[in-house]
Amino acid sequence: MFWKVLGAIVLVWLVFVLLGWIIKGLFWMITIGVIAVGIYILYKAMTSDSKESQHR
């Protein structure tokens, strides 16, 4: 009985460690993605603004 409880505790601990590791990795990937999209939107806003002023 003791070993089953200890095994369950270790298993739950490993699941939390793996989830933390995955979430930590995804956080940085999402952060880099948001920055990249922001730079792209800023670039498109700058270039479309200059093209509109040339046509007038």
Number of C-alpha atoms within 10 A of each C-alpha: 6 7 8 9 10 11 12 12 12 12 12 12 12 12 12 12 12 12 12 12 12 11 12 11 11 12 12 11 12 11 10 12 12 12 12 12 11 12 12 12 12 11 12 12 11 11 11 10 11 11 10 9 8 7 6 5
